[in-house]
Amino acid sequence: MQSFDNYFKENIPQIETFYSDYNKAIKHILSAKGKLFRPKLLLSIVQAYEPLLLESSYPVAMAVEIFHTYSLIHDDLPAMDDSPLRRGEPTLHTVYDEATAVLIGDAFNTYSFELIANSPFREDVKIKLIKLLAQNGGIGGMVLGQAIDLAYENTPLTLEQAEILHINKTAKLIAASMVMGAVIAGLGKEIEDKLYQFGLDLGLLFQVQDDIIDVTLSEKEAGKPIGNDEDKNSFINLLGLEKSVEYADNLAKKIEKKFSQFDSKLQNALRGLLDKYLYRHR
């Protein structure tokens, strides 16, 4: 069976056009090595319950990663975080220009839905997958989180407000990835709801960990600029480093408790990813 990593590399889109920089820009940003955390969550759930559907799920998993990459391209733009580095590589707007980065991000946003629409599943399954990605990545999800993040730079939020910010900006897409795997596997609404709440906690932990990494790792280790969150409502700025680590520890314990309540198939499927990421802030 072909691995998802190889599938992703072999299916980076290349468009027939005389404008060569367009394809170069697509390849540049998609060739940068990411963690593939969201698609691997999706695929782990499919593999646990319906392994024969695993390869058929690759286009959907790729859609999730391409959608996430669109968000990173736009997040790094001068109008937003103005970051020169992502995944250890120069950001798209620094290699080409801002307009190219905006357009490639726009293209990835829509291409992710095209990938799902062309995936080999029933129409009702594809509609549900598209709805999940749109709801959690769009107007009431990731985009809302980014808007709050930018609007409240240099304006401290309460911890509860900051959690709302990061649940929208980061956690909802992680939670949606898990539910999308459950939809493909046909696990039903009760498990979908449990996975969504689990994914929100996991996504919030992911964000706290990133904030901790921003002040504890080198730029080379982090793969992106560090110390860029001084004006942001990061957990470090709100709680300080020691309290942020304590917050992350408590959240990790909460996740472990929820994880222990899953059936053995799901635990076996997700244990490798959780072992790798649950305490990465330590």
N, C-alpha and C positions, 0 to 999 in steps of 0.2 A: 504494500500500500504506500502510495506517495505521501510524504510528510507535508504538513501544511506550509512549513517554511519554504520548501522547494516549490510547492504550488504557487505560493505568493510571488516568489522571485520570477517564476516562468510566466506569470500572468500579469505582470506590470503592463498596463495599457500603452500601446504605441499607435498613434493616430496617423493615418495617411494624409500627409500635408507637406507642402514645400517649406513650411516654417519650421526649420529643424530645432530651434531653441525650445519650441513647445514640448516636443518629446523629450528633449534633454532635461528640461525642468521637471517633467513628470518622473523621469527615471531618477534624477538626483534626489528628490525628496522621498521616493518610495524605496530606494535602495539603502537609505540610511537605516541602520539596524535598530529597530525598536524592540520592546519587550514582547509585543504581540499578546499582551495580557488579556485584553477583552476578547479577541477571537479564540484564545485558548480556553477561556472560561466557557464560552459557547460550545466549543468542540468537545470539551471534557464531559459535559452533560449529555451531549448526543452519543458519545462513545460509550458512556456508562449504561444507557438504556436501549439505544438503537444503533449498534456499531455498523450495521450494514448501510446506514444513512450518513456515515461519517464523511466520505469523500463528496457525496452530494451536497453536504453542508459547507464545503470549502468556499463557494462563491458568496454565501451569506456571511461567513466569518471574514472573508476579504472585504466585503462591503462595510462591516463594522470597523475594521482597521483603517480603511480609506476614509470613512467618515471622521474617525478620530484624527487622522492625519490632516484633513481639511481644517479641523478646529485648531490644531497646532500651528499650521501655516498662518491662519488669521490671528491667533494669539500672539505670534511673534512679530507681527507687523509694527511699523513705527507708530501707527495710530493707537496701538494697544500696548504691548509690553516692550516693543522695540528691542528684540533679542537678536544677537548676531549668531547664536549657536543653538543647535537642537540635535540631540542624539549624537553628539560628538562631531557634527558636520555643520558647515556654514548654513544659515537659514536661507530660504529661497529668495527673499527680497534682497539679500546681500549679494548673492551670486548673480542674480538677474536684475530685477527692479521691482518696485512695490506693485505696479500694475500687473505684472506677470504673476506675482505671488497671489494677489487677490483673485485673479482669473483662474489660476490652477486650484485654489481653494474652492471657488465656486463650482468648478468642474468636478472636483472630487465629491462635493456635497451631492450633486445630482447623480453622478456615476454610481454612487453607493446604492441608490434606489434602483437604478437600471440593473445592477448585478443581482439584487434580490428578485426583481421582476423576471429575470431570465433564468433563475435557479430552477432545478427540476422538481419542484414541489407543487402540490395542489394550489389552485388559485386562492382558496380561503386561507391556507397557511401563509402564502406569500403576502396577502393583504394584512394579516395580523403582524407579520414580521416588519413590514413597511410601516405600519401604524406605530409599533413599539419604538422603532428607530426615530421616527419623526416626532413622536410625543416627548421622548426623553432627550433627544438631541436638538430640538427646535425651540419654538416660541415659549413653551412653558417648562423648559429643561435647561440644557447646556447654554443656550444663547441667553436666557434670562440670568443664569449665574454669571456669565461673562459681563453682562450689562451692569449687574449689581457691583461686581468686582471693580469695574472701571469707574462707576459713578461715585463709589465711596473710597477712592484712594485718598489718603490723608484725612479720612474721617473714620475714627474707630467705631466699629460696630459692637454690639453686645455679643457674647459667646453664642447665644441662640441665633442671632441674626447671621453671624459668621457661619454657623452650621447650615443654615438655609442657603447661604451663598454657595458653599462648597458641595452640598448635596446636589444642587442644581448643576453647578459647573462641572463637577467631576463624577459624583457618585451615581447619578441617574443613568449615564451611559454604561457604566459597569454593571449596574443592576439590570438594565435592559438586555445586555449581552447574555446574562444568565437566563433570563426569561425566554429569550429567543431560542436558546438551546432547548429549553423545556417545551416550547411550542413545536419545534421540529420533532422532538421525541414523543410528543403527544401525551405529556404528563398530567395535564388537567389544571384547572384554575387554582385549586388548593395549594399544590406544589409551586405553581407559578408565583402565587402571592408570597409564599414563604421565601422563595429564592429572591424575589424582588427586595423584600425587607432585609434579607441577608446581604444582598448586593449593595444596598444603600449604606449599610454599616461598613462593608468592605471598602467601598469607594471613599467614604469619609476617612477611614484609616489610611488609605492610600494617600490622601491629600495631606493629612497630618504628617505622615512619614516624609513626603516630599518637602514640606516646610522644614522639618528637622534636618533633612539632607542638605537643604539650601544653606544651612549655617554650620554643618559639621563635616562635609566632604569638600574635596578640592573640585575645581571646575572640570578637570580631566576625569575624576571619578564619577561626577554627576552627569557628565555628557552635555552639560548646558551651563550658561553663566550662573554663578552663585552670588548671593548677597543682593539680588535684584528685588527683594520683597519689602524693602524698608517702608514704602508708601502703601503697602497692601494690608488687607485684613487677614494676614496669615496667622496661624495659631501661635507661632513664635512671638509675633508682635503683641498678640492679645494675652498670652499666658506666660511667655518666657520659655526658655529651653527646657528647664527641669519639669515644669508643669505640663509642657507639651508632651514630653516623653511619658509622664504619668498618665496623661489623657490617652495617649496611644496605647499604653499598656492595658488600661481599663477597657478600651474599645476592642483590643485584640482578645481579651478574656471573654468579653461579651460575644464576640464572633465565634470563639471556640465552643462556648456553651451552646449556641444555636447550631453549630456544626455537628455537635455530638448528638443532636436530635434528628439528624438526617438519616436515611436508611444507608445500609452498608455500601450499596452501589454508588450512591452519590458521594459518600465519604471517601471511598477508594478513588473515585474520579478526580476529586478536588484536592486531596491531601497533598499531592506534590506541589501544586501551585501555592497552597496555603503555607506549607512548610518553608517555601522559598520567600514568601512576601510578608507573612504575618508579623514577624518581628524584625523586619529589615531596618527599622529605626534604631536598633540596638548595635 
